[in-house]
């Protein structure tokens, strides 16, 4: 099935509606189309640079079963995590994995990790398989105290500010302080490499700075940090350092030319609507929210005098029908451009209102479809993901627990 944009009155969504009416649970579902997901896997693999690790971003793909599916297809055991409960789940589910933190965690969370690690039934070796992300000397000092307390050597990746300006080291002077701390405590701290996120690339208007100029500037700054680090640790080479970069918005630029040997991706594989970007045109929408219609009636009836509703309908032909749905309030975009969420009535996470013209053919128990705007928060609102292929539900994948 190919999933078109703009309307849900197509064979694709008619088939999906029939599938959910026959095999669904009569509740809102988050669906991943495995055929589309497989196409995105092929798009990612196309022209993949040699000697470069692929790293799956857990927050954007928050299901152990989904991650198993992707890691098996992509032959990938490298992951990026951002959340303590997800980190602990990954240690148990992927004991042979290489894990990199995507943001610095508060020291209390780091301490909690080592306390929990002792009770986990896992062969995961945190000294060799885990890199904590560090952004400041103060945080590194906190982590050093945790390492000393638990008598653990910690792998340290340094966050680099290569233009995004969301934190991290922005000068070699700042880097110098961190490298000195690491060099002075080899028993407890080990430099594993760097993480430089470049989501700002391509966001500025072209008349200010082109995408390619922004990208090259970020690469040049990254290279300067690498060169400076080798004056401290001459034994380290670009091959032995973790040089992490990219992310869905810039993954295709890095595939063309990058100094990084470790590239991250998550959202593009399921392609929420906020990732409808020119660089990701080869990737397909692979995830949908599907919610049953509870009630349908002609016209629109706002609370208050009836003449007000009639007046609004007269000037708003898209309000000729009213649909109350099961649930609502998601960060998502309606697939059908003939349907609109009713802003006049007010938002509801219980029975949201969607309006449409006379041409919309929907009845109670039919489904209305949305594309999530992002995956990392929206997927967690659904207890399970329905993995579909063709006219079958192949699996139900639990999402990761957020606590």
C-alpha positions as CSV (number, residue, x, y, z in Angstrom):
1,X,0.0,0.0,0.0
2,X,1.2,3.5,-0.8
3,X,0.0,6.2,1.7
4,X,-1.1,9.4,-0.1
5,X,-1.3,12.8,1.5
6,X,-4.2,15.2,1.5
7,X,-7.2,12.9,1.9
8,X,-8.1,9.8,3.7
9,X,-10.7,8.9,1.1
10,X,-8.3,6.6,-0.8
11,X,-7.9,2.8,-1.1
12,X,-5.0,2.9,1.4
13,X,-7.0,4.5,4.2
14,X,-10.2,2.6,3.3
15,X,-8.2,-0.6,3.7
16,X,-6.7,0.6,7.0
17,X,-10.2,1.6,8.3
18,X,-11.5,-1.8,7.4
19,X,-8.6,-3.6,9.1
20,X,-9.1,-1.6,12.3
21,X,-12.8,-2.1,12.3
22,X,-12.3,-5.9,12.0
23,X,-9.2,-6.4,14.1
24,X,-8.7,-3.3,16.2
25,X,-9.9,-2.8,19.8
26,X,-12.3,0.1,19.2
27,X,-9.9,2.6,20.8
28,X,-7.4,5.1,19.4
29,X,-4.4,3.3,18.0
30,X,-0.9,4.3,17.0
31,X,-0.1,2.3,13.8
32,X,3.2,1.7,12.1
33,X,3.1,0.5,8.5
34,X,5.9,-2.1,8.2
35,X,6.0,-1.8,4.4
36,X,6.6,1.9,4.6
37,X,9.1,1.4,7.4
38,X,11.0,-1.1,5.3
39,X,11.1,1.4,2.5
40,X,12.6,4.0,4.9
41,X,15.2,1.4,6.0
42,X,16.3,1.0,2.4
43,X,16.4,4.8,1.9
44,X,18.7,5.1,4.9
45,X,21.0,2.3,3.7
46,X,21.3,3.8,0.3
47,X,24.8,5.2,-0.1
48,X,25.6,4.7,3.5
49,X,29.2,5.8,4.1
50,X,31.8,3.0,4.8
51,X,33.4,2.8,8.3
52,X,30.5,4.7,9.8
53,X,28.3,3.5,12.7
54,X,24.6,3.9,12.6
55,X,23.1,5.0,15.9
56,X,19.3,4.7,16.6
57,X,17.8,7.4,18.7
58,X,15.6,5.7,21.4
59,X,13.4,8.7,22.3
60,X,12.2,8.9,18.7
61,X,11.6,5.1,18.4
62,X,10.4,4.4,22.0
63,X,9.5,0.7,21.8
64,X,11.9,-2.2,22.5
65,X,10.2,-4.3,19.9
66,X,10.4,-1.5,17.3
67,X,14.1,-1.1,18.1
68,X,14.7,-4.8,17.8
69,X,13.0,-4.8,14.4
70,X,15.2,-1.9,13.2
71,X,18.4,-3.1,14.8
72,X,17.9,-6.5,13.1
73,X,17.1,-5.0,9.7
74,X,20.0,-2.5,9.9
75,X,22.4,-4.7,11.8
76,X,22.8,-2.0,14.3
77,X,23.7,-2.2,18.0
78,X,24.5,1.4,18.6
79,X,21.8,3.5,20.4
80,X,21.4,7.0,21.8
81,X,19.3,7.5,24.9
82,X,18.0,10.6,26.7
83,X,16.0,9.3,29.7
84,X,17.0,7.3,32.7
85,X,14.1,4.8,32.5
86,X,14.9,4.2,28.8
87,X,18.6,3.8,29.6
88,X,17.8,1.1,32.2
89,X,15.4,-0.7,29.8
90,X,18.1,-0.7,27.0
91,X,20.7,-2.2,29.3
92,X,18.4,-5.1,29.9
93,X,17.0,-5.5,26.3
94,X,20.3,-4.9,24.5
95,X,23.1,-6.2,26.7
96,X,25.6,-6.1,23.8
97,X,24.8,-2.6,22.7
98,X,26.9,0.6,22.7
99,X,25.0,3.4,24.4
100,X,25.5,7.1,24.1
101,X,23.6,9.7,26.2
102,X,22.1,12.3,24.0
103,X,21.9,14.9,26.8
104,X,23.6,15.4,30.1
105,X,21.6,13.9,32.9
106,X,21.3,15.4,36.4
107,X,23.8,13.8,38.8
108,X,21.0,12.2,40.9
109,X,19.9,10.3,37.8
110,X,23.4,9.1,37.1
111,X,23.7,7.9,40.7
112,X,20.3,6.1,40.4
113,X,21.6,4.4,37.3
114,X,24.6,2.8,39.1
115,X,22.4,1.8,42.0
116,X,19.9,0.1,39.7
117,X,22.6,-1.5,37.6
118,X,23.7,-3.7,40.5
119,X,20.3,-5.3,40.6
120,X,19.8,-5.8,36.9
121,X,20.1,-9.2,35.3
122,X,22.3,-8.1,32.4
123,X,25.8,-8.7,31.1
124,X,26.1,-5.0,30.1
125,X,29.5,-3.6,30.9
126,X,29.0,0.1,31.6
127,X,32.7,0.8,31.6
128,X,33.1,-0.2,28.0
129,X,29.6,0.2,26.5
130,X,28.3,3.4,27.9
131,X,29.3,7.0,27.2
132,X,27.9,9.8,29.4
133,X,27.5,13.2,27.9
134,X,29.3,16.1,29.6
135,X,28.8,19.8,28.8
136,X,30.5,21.7,31.7
137,X,33.4,21.2,34.2
138,X,30.9,21.4,37.0
139,X,29.0,18.5,35.7
140,X,32.1,16.5,35.1
141,X,33.1,17.1,38.7
142,X,29.7,15.7,39.8
143,X,30.1,12.6,37.6
144,X,33.6,12.1,38.9
145,X,32.3,12.0,42.5
146,X,29.7,9.3,41.4
147,X,32.5,7.3,39.7
148,X,34.6,7.4,42.9
149,X,31.6,6.5,45.0
150,X,30.7,3.4,42.9
151,X,34.4,2.6,42.0
152,X,33.5,2.7,38.4
153,X,35.3,4.1,35.4
154,X,33.0,6.3,33.3
155,X,33.1,6.7,29.6
156,X,32.9,10.5,28.8
157,X,31.7,12.0,25.6
158,X,31.9,15.8,25.4
159,X,29.0,17.8,24.0
160,X,30.2,20.3,21.4
161,X,28.4,23.4,20.4
162,X,29.0,23.5,16.6
163,X,26.4,26.2,15.9
164,X,23.1,25.1,17.5
165,X,23.8,27.1,20.7
166,X,21.9,24.7,23.0
167,X,24.8,24.1,25.4
168,X,28.1,22.2,25.3
169,X,31.7,23.3,24.7
170,X,31.9,26.3,22.4
171,X,35.7,27.0,22.5
172,X,39.0,25.2,22.9
173,X,39.5,27.1,26.2
174,X,36.4,25.4,27.6
175,X,37.5,22.1,26.1
176,X,40.9,22.5,27.7
177,X,39.4,22.4,31.2
178,X,37.4,19.2,30.6
179,X,40.4,17.4,29.0
180,X,42.6,18.3,31.9
181,X,40.0,16.9,34.4
182,X,39.8,13.7,32.4
183,X,43.6,13.3,32.0
184,X,44.1,13.8,35.7
185,X,41.6,11.0,36.7
186,X,42.3,8.1,34.4
187,X,41.0,5.6,37.0
188,X,37.6,7.0,36.9
189,X,37.2,9.0,33.7
190,X,37.9,7.9,30.1
191,X,37.4,10.1,27.0
192,X,35.3,8.2,24.5
193,X,34.7,11.0,22.0
194,X,32.3,13.8,21.1
195,X,28.7,14.6,20.2
196,X,28.0,17.5,17.9
197,X,24.3,18.1,17.0
198,X,23.6,20.3,14.0
199,X,19.8,20.6,13.9
200,X,20.3,24.3,13.1
201,X,21.6,23.5,9.7
202,X,19.1,24.5,7.0
203,X,16.9,26.4,9.4
204,X,18.1,29.9,8.6
205,X,16.6,31.8,5.6
206,X,18.9,31.4,2.5
207,X,19.6,35.1,2.2
208,X,21.2,34.9,5.7
209,X,23.1,31.6,5.3
210,X,22.6,28.7,3.0
211,X,22.2,25.1,4.2
212,X,25.5,24.1,2.8
213,X,27.4,27.0,4.3
214,X,25.9,26.2,7.8
215,X,26.8,22.6,7.4
216,X,30.4,23.3,6.4
217,X,30.8,25.8,9.3
218,X,29.6,23.1,11.8
219,X,32.0,20.6,10.3
220,X,34.9,23.0,10.5
221,X,34.2,23.8,14.1
222,X,33.9,20.1,14.9
223,X,37.3,19.4,13.2
224,X,38.9,22.2,15.3
225,X,37.8,20.5,18.5
226,X,39.2,17.1,17.3
227,X,42.5,18.7,16.3
228,X,42.9,20.4,19.7
229,X,42.0,17.2,21.6
230,X,44.8,15.3,19.9
231,X,47.3,17.7,21.4
232,X,46.2,16.3,24.8
233,X,45.8,12.7,23.8
234,X,48.1,12.0,20.9
235,X,47.3,8.3,21.0
236,X,43.7,9.0,20.0
237,X,42.8,9.1,16.3
238,X,39.6,9.8,14.4
239,X,39.2,6.1,14.1
240,X,39.4,5.4,17.9
241,X,37.3,8.4,19.0
242,X,33.6,8.4,18.9
243,X,32.6,11.3,16.6
244,X,28.9,11.4,16.8
245,X,26.7,13.8,14.7
246,X,23.7,14.1,12.4
247,X,20.1,13.4,13.4
248,X,17.1,13.0,11.1
249,X,17.1,16.6,9.7
250,X,20.8,16.4,8.5
251,X,21.4,12.7,8.0
252,X,21.5,12.9,4.2
253,X,24.1,15.7,4.3
254,X,26.3,13.5,6.5
255,X,25.8,10.6,4.1
256,X,27.3,12.7,1.4
257,X,30.4,13.9,3.3
258,X,31.1,14.0,7.0
259,X,34.0,13.9,9.4
260,X,31.7,11.9,11.9
261,X,32.1,8.2,12.2
262,X,28.9,7.7,14.1
263,X,25.6,9.1,12.7
264,X,22.3,9.2,14.6
265,X,18.8,8.8,13.2
266,X,15.4,8.2,14.7
267,X,12.3,10.1,13.6
268,X,12.9,9.9,9.8
269,X,12.4,6.1,9.9
270,X,8.7,6.6,11.0
271,X,8.5,10.2,9.5
272,X,6.1,12.3,11.5
273,X,4.8,15.4,9.7
274,X,7.4,17.8,11.2
275,X,10.0,15.8,9.2
276,X,8.5,16.6,5.8
277,X,11.7,18.2,4.8
278,X,13.4,18.5,1.4
279,X,16.4,16.4,2.5
280,X,14.0,13.6,3.6
281,X,11.9,13.3,0.5
282,X,13.0,9.7,0.0
283,X,11.4,8.7,3.3
284,X,7.7,7.9,3.6
285,X,5.2,8.5,6.3
286,X,5.1,5.3,8.3
287,X,3.1,6.1,11.4
288,X,-0.5,7.2,12.0
289,X,-2.9,7.8,14.8
290,X,-6.3,6.2,14.1
291,X,-9.3,7.1,16.2
292,X,-12.9,5.8,15.9
293,X,-15.8,8.1,15.3
294,X,-18.2,8.0,18.2
295,X,-20.9,10.3,17.0
296,X,-21.9,11.9,13.7
297,X,-24.6,14.4,12.8
298,X,-25.3,17.0,10.2
299,X,-24.4,20.6,10.8
300,X,-22.7,22.0,13.9
301,X,-24.3,22.7,17.2
302,X,-22.4,25.0,19.5
303,X,-23.5,25.6,23.0
304,X,-25.7,28.8,23.0
305,X,-28.3,30.2,20.6
306,X,-28.9,28.1,17.5
307,X,-28.7,31.1,15.2
308,X,-25.0,31.4,16.0
309,X,-24.3,27.9,14.8
310,X,-26.3,28.4,11.6
311,X,-24.5,31.7,10.9
312,X,-21.0,30.1,11.3
313,X,-22.0,27.2,9.0
314,X,-23.2,29.6,6.4
315,X,-19.7,31.1,6.1
316,X,-17.8,27.9,6.9
317,X,-18.8,25.1,4.5
318,X,-16.3,22.9,6.1
319,X,-18.6,22.7,9.2
320,X,-21.5,21.0,7.4
321,X,-20.9,17.8,9.5
322,X,-19.8,17.2,13.0
323,X,-17.8,14.1,14.3
324,X,-17.0,13.4,17.9
325,X,-14.1,11.1,18.1
326,X,-12.6,8.8,20.7
327,X,-9.8,10.8,22.4
328,X,-8.0,13.8,20.9
329,X,-5.6,16.5,21.8
330,X,-2.6,14.8,20.2
331,X,0.3,16.7,18.6
332,X,-0.8,15.5,15.2
333,X,-2.1,16.7,11.8
334,X,-5.3,15.4,10.2
335,X,-4.5,13.4,7.1
336,X,-7.7,14.6,5.3
337,X,-7.6,18.3,4.4
338,X,-11.4,18.2,4.2
339,X,-11.5,17.7,8.0
340,X,-10.7,20.3,10.6
341,X,-10.6,20.2,14.4
342,X,-13.1,22.5,15.9
343,X,-11.3,25.4,17.6
344,X,-14.6,27.2,18.5
345,X,-15.9,24.3,20.7
346,X,-12.6,24.0,22.5
347,X,-10.0,21.2,22.7
348,X,-10.8,17.9,24.3
349,X,-8.6,14.9,25.0
350,X,-11.7,12.8,25.7
351,X,-14.1,13.5,22.8
352,X,-12.5,15.9,20.4
353,X,-14.7,17.5,17.7
354,X,-13.8,17.3,14.0
355,X,-15.9,19.0,11.3
356,X,-16.2,18.4,7.6
357,X,-18.2,19.2,4.5
358,X,-21.1,17.2,3.0
359,X,-18.6,15.3,0.8
360,X,-17.0,13.5,3.8
361,X,-18.3,10.0,4.1
362,X,-17.8,8.9,7.7
363,X,-20.1,7.0,10.1
364,X,-19.7,5.9,13.8
365,X,-17.1,3.2,14.1
366,X,-15.2,4.5,11.1
367,X,-11.7,5.9,11.8
368,X,-10.2,9.3,11.3
369,X,-6.5,9.4,10.7
370,X,-3.7,11.8,11.8
371,X,0.0,11.9,11.2
372,X,1.9,12.5,14.5
373,X,3.9,15.7,14.3
374,X,6.7,14.0,16.3
375,X,7.3,10.5,17.5
376,X,9.1,11.0,20.8
377,X,6.2,12.3,22.9
378,X,3.2,11.2,20.8
379,X,4.1,7.5,20.7
380,X,4.2,7.3,24.5
381,X,0.6,8.4,24.7
382,X,-0.4,5.0,23.3
383,X,0.2,1.8,25.4
384,X,0.9,-0.3,22.3
385,X,1.9,0.2,18.7
386,X,0.1,-1.8,16.1
387,X,2.6,-3.0,13.5
388,X,0.7,-3.7,10.3
389,X,1.6,-5.2,7.0
390,X,-0.9,-5.2,4.2
391,X,-4.2,-6.3,5.5
392,X,-2.9,-7.8,8.7
393,X,-1.8,-6.7,12.2
394,X,1.5,-8.5,12.5
395,X,2.3,-7.5,16.1
396,X,1.5,-5.3,19.0
397,X,4.6,-3.5,20.4
398,X,4.5,-2.0,23.9
399,X,6.0,1.4,24.2
400,X,8.7,2.1,26.7
401,X,7.6,3.1,30.2
402,X,8.2,6.7,31.0
403,X,9.0,6.2,34.7
